Structures are given as structure tokens and as C-alpha cells.
């Protein structure tokens, strides 16, 4: 008996048809049980699609954050390298100035 599908009788044309159909196949009148079942199936599909989109969005956001972090780290590394270069150049210039001053003092003493 479980193999048999449930049927409904259309209240407008009195035709019998399977309960899962959204509309009467004879007159087209709505079958609310069938329409609800189709609606719930579609909602389930939409929920699954939205869940997969949410997962994709998280992956995209994480990927963008990692990209920005990498770019930021590279920029900071370049800035530090420039600062150290400037400091070393200043040290060299300062050393040259000190040596010149020493030389001037030694020449004045002699």
C-alpha cells in the first residue's frame, strides 16, 4: 500500500490527481499541498545556494586580506630599507666631516 501515491480530488472539477502536483492537470486550479511542497523544495535549494555563496565570500575576503597584508609587509620592508640606506649615507657623510675637521685641526696645530 505504501507504493500508492496519495491523490486529491479537485474541488472545482472533481478530478482526482496525485497530491504532489501544484495544480489540477485538468482545470489548472491550485493544489495548496503540492504548491507548498514545491515552494519548500525551492526554498531548500535557495538556502543551499546561499550557504555556498557565504562560504565563497569568506574565502574571497580571506584571500583579499592576505593579499593586502602581503603588500603592506612589502611596503614596510621597502621603507625600512630606505631608512637604513639614508642612515648609512648620513654616517658616511658624518665620518667624512669628522675626518676633515680632524685634518683641519691637525693642520692648524702644525
MDTraj code that builds the backbone (N, CA, C; nanometers):
import mdtraj as md
import numpy as np

residues = "UNK UNK UNK UNK UNK UNK UNK UNK UNK UNK UNK UNK UNK UNK UNK UNK UNK UNK UNK UNK UNK UNK UNK UNK UNK UNK UNK UNK UNK UNK UNK UNK UNK UNK UNK UNK UNK UNK UNK UNK UNK UNK UNK UNK UNK UNK UNK UNK UNK UNK UNK UNK UNK UNK UNK UNK UNK UNK UNK UNK UNK UNK UNK UNK UNK UNK UNK UNK UNK UNK UNK UNK UNK UNK UNK UNK UNK UNK UNK UNK UNK UNK UNK UNK UNK UNK UNK UNK UNK UNK UNK UNK UNK UNK UNK UNK UNK UNK UNK UNK UNK UNK UNK UNK UNK UNK UNK UNK UNK UNK".split()
xyz = np.array([
    [0.0800, -0.1191, 0.0000],
    [0.0000, 0.0000, 0.0000],
    [0.0851, 0.1267, 0.0000],
    [0.2081, 0.1184, 0.0520],
    [0.2925, 0.2372, 0.0579],
    [0.3401, 0.2800, -0.0813],
    [0.3315, 0.1901, -0.1810],
    [0.3704, 0.2236, -0.3169],
    [0.2712, 0.3198, -0.3817],
    [0.1499, 0.3202, -0.3353],
    [0.0458, 0.4037, -0.3957],
    [0.0617, 0.5480, -0.3493],
    [0.0542, 0.6369, -0.4451],
    [0.0636, 0.7789, -0.4142],
    [-0.0715, 0.8290, -0.3675],
    [-0.0672, 0.9276, -0.2776],
    [-0.1921, 0.9875, -0.2318],
    [-0.2508, 1.0716, -0.3429],
    [-0.3814, 1.0717, -0.3487],
    [-0.4493, 1.1531, -0.4506],
    [-0.5411, 1.2528, -0.3819],
    [-0.5679, 1.3598, -0.4540],
    [-0.6634, 1.4594, -0.4062],
    [-0.7729, 1.4734, -0.5111],
    [-0.8848, 1.5232, -0.4665],
    [-0.9955, 1.5493, -0.5578],
    [-1.0091, 1.6999, -0.5728],
    [-1.0060, 1.7458, -0.6945],
    [-1.0177, 1.8892, -0.7223],
    [-1.1562, 1.9355, -0.6802],
    [-1.1621, 2.0416, -0.6026],
    [-1.2921, 2.0899, -0.5558],
    [-1.3685, 2.1673, -0.6624],
    [-1.3038, 2.1940, -0.7765],
    [-1.3723, 2.2662, -0.8845],
    [-1.4216, 2.1745, -0.9950],
    [-1.3347, 2.0759, -1.0360],
    [-1.3769, 1.9887, -1.1473],
    [-1.3969, 1.8442, -1.1035],
    [-1.3711, 1.8150, -0.9751],
    [-1.3888, 1.6814, -0.9159],
    [-1.2947, 1.5750, -0.9735],
    [-1.1887, 1.6146, -1.0418],
    [-1.0929, 1.5185, -1.0953],
    [-0.9979, 1.4743, -0.9838],
    [-0.9498, 1.3509, -0.9935],
    [-0.8505, 1.3012, -0.8979],
    [-0.7136, 1.3051, -0.9631],
    [-0.6160, 1.3485, -0.8854],
    [-0.4782, 1.3570, -0.9355],
    [-0.3821, 1.3441, -0.8175],
    [-0.2536, 1.3146, -0.8451],
    [-0.1559, 1.2969, -0.7368],
    [-0.1427, 1.4228, -0.6505],
    [-0.1298, 1.4000, -0.5228],
    [-0.1266, 1.5077, -0.4236],
    [-0.0081, 1.6033, -0.4422],
    [0.1046, 1.5540, -0.4950],
    [0.2250, 1.6383, -0.5067],
    [0.2199, 1.7389, -0.6221],
    [0.1205, 1.7288, -0.7093],
    [0.1077, 1.8249, -0.8192],
    [0.0620, 1.9603, -0.7645],
    [0.1197, 2.0677, -0.8173],
    [0.0864, 2.2016, -0.7700],
    [-0.0500, 2.2485, -0.8199],
    [-0.0903, 2.1981, -0.9359],
    [-0.2181, 2.2396, -0.9953],
    [-0.2916, 2.1168, -1.0483],
    [-0.4211, 2.1281, -1.0557],
    [-0.5031, 2.0222, -1.1152],
    [-0.4665, 2.0123, -1.2632],
    [-0.4323, 1.8928, -1.3111],
    [-0.3933, 1.8792, -1.4515],
    [-0.5107, 1.8978, -1.5486],
    [-0.6320, 1.8998, -1.4962],
    [-0.7497, 1.9101, -1.5829],
    [-0.8015, 2.0538, -1.5942],
    [-0.8158, 2.1198, -1.4783],
    [-0.8711, 2.2557, -1.4832],
    [-0.7690, 2.3629, -1.4458],
    [-0.6530, 2.3225, -1.3908],
    [-0.5479, 2.4191, -1.3566],
    [-0.5647, 2.4850, -1.2212],
    [-0.6648, 2.4444, -1.1462],
    [-0.6852, 2.5032, -1.0139],
    [-0.5698, 2.4657, -0.9206],
    [-0.5395, 2.5546, -0.8267],
    [-0.4270, 2.5350, -0.7361],
    [-0.4526, 2.4230, -0.6364],
    [-0.3478, 2.3433, -0.6144],
    [-0.3464, 2.2438, -0.5081],
    [-0.2464, 2.2947, -0.4051],
    [-0.2950, 2.3420, -0.2939],
    [-0.2088, 2.4095, -0.1976],
    [-0.1029, 2.3176, -0.1388],
    [-0.1348, 2.1920, -0.1151],
    [-0.0355, 2.0984, -0.0640],
    [0.0788, 2.0828, -0.1641],
    [0.0481, 2.0616, -0.2892],
    [0.1510, 2.0459, -0.3928],
    [0.2321, 2.1744, -0.4103],
    [0.1649, 2.2886, -0.4063],
    [0.2364, 2.4153, -0.4204],
    [0.3296, 2.4393, -0.3023],
    [0.2828, 2.4049, -0.1822],
    [0.3673, 2.4208, -0.0634],
    [0.4900, 2.3305, -0.0726],
    [0.4699, 2.2079, -0.1193],
    [0.5811, 2.1135, -0.1306],
    [0.6855, 2.1665, -0.2303],
    [0.6415, 2.2164, -0.3446],
    [0.7334, 2.2732, -0.4451],
    [0.8031, 2.3966, -0.3882],
    [0.7262, 2.4805, -0.3182],
    [0.7823, 2.6009, -0.2576],
    [0.8926, 2.5648, -0.1577],
    [0.8671, 2.4666, -0.0728],
    [0.9654, 2.4264, 0.0284],
    [1.0897, 2.3657, -0.0371],
    [1.0730, 2.2912, -0.1468],
    [1.1880, 2.2366, -0.2185],
    [1.2735, 2.3498, -0.2759],
    [1.2068, 2.4492, -0.3341],
    [1.2805, 2.5632, -0.3911],
    [1.3517, 2.6425, -0.2812],
    [1.2852, 2.6599, -0.1675],
    [1.3481, 2.7315, -0.0559],
    [1.4723, 2.6564, -0.0071],
    [1.4623, 2.5252, -0.0031],
    [1.5764, 2.4434, 0.0381],
    [1.6934, 2.4621, -0.0587],
    [1.6636, 2.4626, -0.1879],
    [1.7680, 2.4852, -0.2881],
    [1.8303, 2.6243, -0.2731],
    [1.7466, 2.7239, -0.2476],
    [1.7963, 2.8608, -0.2298],
    [1.8856, 2.8685, -0.1064],
    [1.8438, 2.8036, 0.0039],
    [1.9256, 2.8029, 0.1253],
    [2.0619, 2.7404, 0.0987],
    [2.0644, 2.6299, 0.0247],
    [2.1913, 2.5640, -0.0069],
    [2.2800, 2.6555, -0.0905],
    [2.2202, 2.7236, -0.1894],
    [2.2976, 2.8137, -0.2744],
    [2.3515, 2.9317, -0.1940],
    [2.2688, 2.9868, -0.1055],
    [2.3134, 3.0983, -0.0216],
    [2.4257, 3.0554, 0.0717],
    [2.4140, 2.9352, 0.1267],
    [2.5196, 2.8846, 0.2152],
    [2.6504, 2.8698, 0.1384],
    [2.6442, 2.8211, 0.0156],
    [2.7669, 2.8066, -0.0632],
    [2.8233, 2.9431, -0.1004],
    [2.7361, 3.0408, -0.1263],
    [2.7841, 3.1760, -0.1556],
    [2.8500, 3.2379, -0.0335],
    [2.7953, 3.2148, 0.0838],
    [2.8550, 3.2676, 0.2066],
    [2.9938, 3.2094, 0.2248],
    [3.0122, 3.0821, 0.1958],
    [3.1436, 3.0188, 0.2083],
    [3.2401, 3.0793, 0.1074],
    [3.1945, 3.1008, -0.0150],
    [3.2794, 3.1610, -0.1177],
    [3.3181, 3.3023, -0.0772],
    [3.2227, 3.3792, -0.0251],
    [3.2523, 3.5155, 0.0183],
    [3.3608, 3.5173, 0.1249],
    [3.3553, 3.4246, 0.2207],
    [3.4571, 3.4178, 0.3251],
    [3.5928, 3.3873, 0.2652],
    [3.5960, 3.2972, 0.1676],
    [3.7233, 3.2640, 0.1031],
    [3.7787, 3.3849, 0.0287],
    [3.6923, 3.4576, -0.0415],
    [3.7366, 3.5749, -0.1165],
    [3.7882, 3.6820, -0.0213],
    [3.7153, 3.7050, 0.0874],
    [3.7572, 3.8063, 0.1852],
    [3.8919, 3.7687, 0.2454],
    [3.9099, 3.6433, 0.2838],
    [4.0367, 3.5989, 0.3409],
    [4.1498, 3.6157, 0.2408],
    [4.1238, 3.5818, 0.1153],
    [4.2253, 3.5956, 0.0110],
    [4.2661, 3.7422, -0.0050],
    [4.1686, 3.8332, -0.0042],
    [4.1973, 3.9761, -0.0183],
    [4.2741, 4.0286, 0.1027],
    [4.2384, 3.9825, 0.2223],
    [4.3100, 4.0252, 0.3433],
    [4.4553, 3.9814, 0.3366],
    [4.4783, 3.8583, 0.2944],
    [4.6159, 3.8086, 0.2833],
    [4.6938, 3.8864, 0.1780],
    [4.6276, 3.9206, 0.0682],
    [4.6931, 3.9988, -0.0366],
    [4.7322, 4.1364, 0.0167],
    [4.6411, 4.2021, 0.0871],
    [4.6685, 4.3350, 0.1429],
    [4.7795, 4.3266, 0.2471],
    [4.7777, 4.2216, 0.3301],
    [4.8824, 4.2038, 0.4308],
    [5.0185, 4.1860, 0.3640],
    [5.0231, 4.1106, 0.2548],
    [5.1493, 4.0908, 0.1831],
    [5.2016, 4.2208, 0.1235],
    [5.1129, 4.2974, 0.0642],
    [5.1525, 4.4253, 0.0052],
    [5.2011, 4.5199, 0.1145],
    [5.1293, 4.5235, 0.2268],
    [5.1686, 4.6089, 0.3384],
    [5.3059, 4.5700, 0.3910],
    [5.3306, 4.4411, 0.4058],
    [5.4612, 4.3938, 0.4530],
    [5.5713, 4.4334, 0.3550],
    [5.5453, 4.4231, 0.2268],
    [5.6454, 4.4614, 0.1270],
    [5.6746, 4.6110, 0.1334],
    [5.5707, 4.6921, 0.1485],
    [5.5901, 4.8375, 0.1564],
    [5.6703, 4.8727, 0.2812],
    [5.6385, 4.8092, 0.3937],
    [5.7129, 4.8354, 0.5174],
    [5.8591, 4.7948, 0.5016],
    [5.8843, 4.6829, 0.4363],
    [6.0223, 4.6383, 0.4135],
    [6.0987, 4.7389, 0.3283],
    [6.0345, 4.7926, 0.2257],
    [6.0998, 4.8929, 0.1409],
    [6.1285, 5.0203, 0.2211],
    [6.0336, 5.0633, 0.3026],
    [6.0537, 5.1844, 0.3836],
    [6.1695, 5.1655, 0.4806],
    [6.1759, 5.0499, 0.5446],
    [6.2860, 5.0222, 0.6379],
    [6.4191, 5.0204, 0.5642],
    [6.4219, 4.9599, 0.4464],
    [6.5456, 4.9560, 0.3680],
    [6.5901, 5.0978, 0.3311],
    [6.4958, 5.1832, 0.2921],
    [6.5294, 5.3223, 0.2570],
    [6.5823, 5.3960, 0.3789],
    [6.5184, 5.3766, 0.4942],
    [6.5646, 5.4438, 0.6168],
    [6.7062, 5.4006, 0.6519],
    [6.7351, 5.2708, 0.6462],
    [6.8698, 5.2239, 0.6776],
    [6.9715, 5.2764, 0.5766],
    [6.9317, 5.2865, 0.4511],
    [7.0215, 5.3418, 0.3496],
    [7.0519, 5.4877, 0.3805],
    [6.9503, 5.5634, 0.4155],
    [6.9706, 5.7050, 0.4485],
    [7.0594, 5.7186, 0.5710],
    [7.0369, 5.6360, 0.6719],
    [7.1199, 5.6413, 0.7935],
    [7.2644, 5.6093, 0.7613],
    [7.2877, 5.5076, 0.6790],
    [7.4266, 5.4715, 0.6466],
    [7.4935, 5.5810, 0.5644],
    [7.4186, 5.6464, 0.4755],
    [7.4748, 5.7569, 0.3977],
    [7.5099, 5.8721, 0.4901],
    [7.4200, 5.9027, 0.5851],
    [7.4474, 6.0090, 0.6806],
    [7.5692, 5.9774, 0.7657],
    [7.5841, 5.8506, 0.8060],
    [7.7020, 5.8116, 0.8849],
    [7.8289, 5.8336, 0.8042],
    [7.8241, 5.7964, 0.6761],
    [7.9420, 5.8157, 0.5911],
    [7.9746, 5.9642, 0.5774],
    [7.8731, 6.0464, 0.5546],
    [7.8954, 6.1907, 0.5433],
    [7.9466, 6.2472, 0.6745],
    [7.8905, 6.2019, 0.7852],
    [7.9321, 6.2488, 0.9165],
    [8.0769, 6.2096, 0.9417],
    [8.1139, 6.0847, 0.9053],
    [8.2521, 6.0387, 0.9221],
    [8.3468, 6.1226, 0.8373],
    [8.3070, 6.1566, 0.7157],
    [8.3904, 6.2397, 0.6294],
    [8.4091, 6.3781, 0.6901],
    [8.3017, 6.4342, 0.7446],
    [8.3111, 6.5668, 0.8056],
    [8.4025, 6.5635, 0.9274],
    [8.3913, 6.4588, 1.0093],
    [8.4783, 6.4471, 1.1270],
    [8.6238, 6.4357, 1.0845],
    [8.6489, 6.3534, 0.9813],
    [8.7869, 6.3384, 0.9330],
    [8.8411, 6.4702, 0.8789],
    [8.7585, 6.5466, 0.8091],
    [8.8016, 6.6768, 0.7588],
    [8.8330, 6.7716, 0.8742],
    [8.7471, 6.7701, 0.9781],
    [8.7700, 6.8557, 1.0943],
    [8.8989, 6.8161, 1.1653],
    [8.9228, 6.6870, 1.1793],
    [9.0477, 6.6391, 1.2407],
    [9.1679, 6.6870, 1.1601],
    [9.1516, 6.6703, 1.0275],
    [9.2626, 6.7142, 0.9403],
    [9.2869, 6.8630, 0.9553],
    [9.1815, 6.9445, 0.9616],
    [9.1968, 7.0901, 0.9789],
    [9.2617, 7.1229, 1.1121],
    [9.2194, 7.0519, 1.2180],
    [9.2772, 7.0784, 1.3491],
    [9.4245, 7.0415, 1.3498],
    [9.4546, 6.9259, 1.2915],
    [9.5960, 6.8815, 1.2884],
    [9.6782, 6.9808, 1.2066],
    [9.6257, 7.0306, 1.0949],
    [9.6994, 7.1296, 1.0143],
    [9.7191, 7.2602, 1.0902],
    [9.6200, 7.3012, 1.1697],
    [9.6336, 7.4244, 1.2460],
    [9.7376, 7.4087, 1.3553],
    [9.7421, 7.2926, 1.4161],
    [9.8381, 7.2690, 1.5239],
    [9.9798, 7.2690, 1.4680],
    [10.0014, 7.2216, 1.3557],
    [10.1365, 7.2084, 1.2994],
    [10.1816, 7.3365, 1.2476],
])
top = md.Topology()
chain = top.add_chain()
for i, resn in enumerate(residues, 1):
    res = top.add_residue(resn, chain, resSeq=i)
    for name in ("N", "CA", "C"):
        top.add_atom(name, md.element.get_by_symbol(name[0]), res)
traj = md.Trajectory(xyz[None], top)
